[in-house]
């Protein structure tokens, strides 16, 4: 039977939604909504708003709103980039690092409860497949 790409996409989306829903109470307790969490989790690797938007595949205007919220909550701060004084770099505050780490732990716990249902060799295969799907098209 051929694999239906739309069905695979739907199953993947449902899994991600179930995992996020499963840890939403922890995110809420930290003062984060899921989209803000993803920004917070990525900012160390992509410290400029335009980079964040590209990496997370969300509109720049949305990133601006999430960043504004995270700054107001004390999780991020803006710093002038020494290499280009016209640019602002985003930096996690200690509170932001703690919130990110707690949120990642909650997400990992929830996802691990799902992964525990499959054999370790299948987890390794899933990781290989996901990494292959994330590689740029050639």
N, C-alpha and C positions, 0 to 999 in steps of 0.2 A: 504494500500500500504506500503510495507516495506521501511524503511529508507535506503538510499544508503550512506554508510560511505564515499565513495570517493566523492560523490556530496557534502556532508556536509563539508568535508575537503576543497574542492574547493571553496565553498561559503565563508567559514571562511577566507581562504587565500585572496580571492577577497576583502572582507570587510577590512581586515588589509591593503591591498595594496591601496585601495581607501582612507582610512583614512590617511595613510602616505603621499600619493600623495597630499591630501588636505591641509596638513600643511608643505609640502616640501619647500615652499617659506620662511616660518618662520624659518625652520631649516637652510636653506641656508644663510639667513640673519644673523643667529647666528654663522655661520662658521662651521656648523655641517652637516655631511651626516647622513642618518638614522642609519646606523650601529654604527657610533661613538656615536650617541645619546643614543642608547641602552646601550653601555658600560658606558657612563657618568651617565646614570640613575641608573645603578646597582652597581657602584663602592663603594658607601657608605656601602651597605649591604655585598658586596663581594670584599674586598679590595686587594686581591691577584690575579695576572693574571690567574693562574690555576683555581682558584675558579670562576672567571668571565667566563672563557671558558666553564666550566662545567655548570654553571647557565644559560648562554645564548645559550648553545649547539652550539658553534662555535669552530673551530680549534684554538689551542693555538697560532699557527703562525699568525692567523688573529687578535687575541687579541693583540699580540705584535705590529702589524702594527697600529691598532687603538689607542693603548696606546701611542705609539711613536708620532702619529699625535696629540693626545690630549695634551700631554706634550708640544710639540712644539707650540701649540696654546695657552698655558698658562692655560688650563682647569684642568690639573692634575699635580701632582708632585709625585715623588717617595721619600719614606722615608725608612731608614733602620728600620727594625722591632726590637725593643728593646728586645723582647723575643727570637729572633733568628737572629743574626747579618748577617747571610747569605741570609736572605730574604728581599725583598723590598715590602713595603706596598704602595698602591696607595691612594692618598688623593686628594679630590677635593679642588681646589683653590677657593677663593671667586668668581673669574670670572667663574670658572666651575660650582659653585653652581648657579650663576645667569643664566648662559646659560641653565643648566639643568632645572631650575624652569620655565624659559620662554618656553623652548621646551615642557615641560610637560603640561603647560597651553595651548599651541597651539594644542597639541595632544588631550587634554581633550575637548577643544572647538569643534574641528572637530568631535571627536567621539560622543560628546553630541548631536551634530546636527543630528546624525544618531539615537542615542538612543531616542531622542524626538519623533520619529515616532512610538514608541511602548509604551504601557501603563506601568505605574510604577510597577504594579505587574509582568508584563512580564520582566522588567529589573531586578527585584529581582530574578526571576526564572532563567534568563540568568546568573546572577552572581553565583547562586547556582550551575548551571550546569557547568560553566567554572571552578569553584573551584573543583568540583568533578572530572572533566577531568584532572586537574593538579595534583591530588593526586597520589602518587606512586601506581603502580599495586601491588596487593597482591597475 
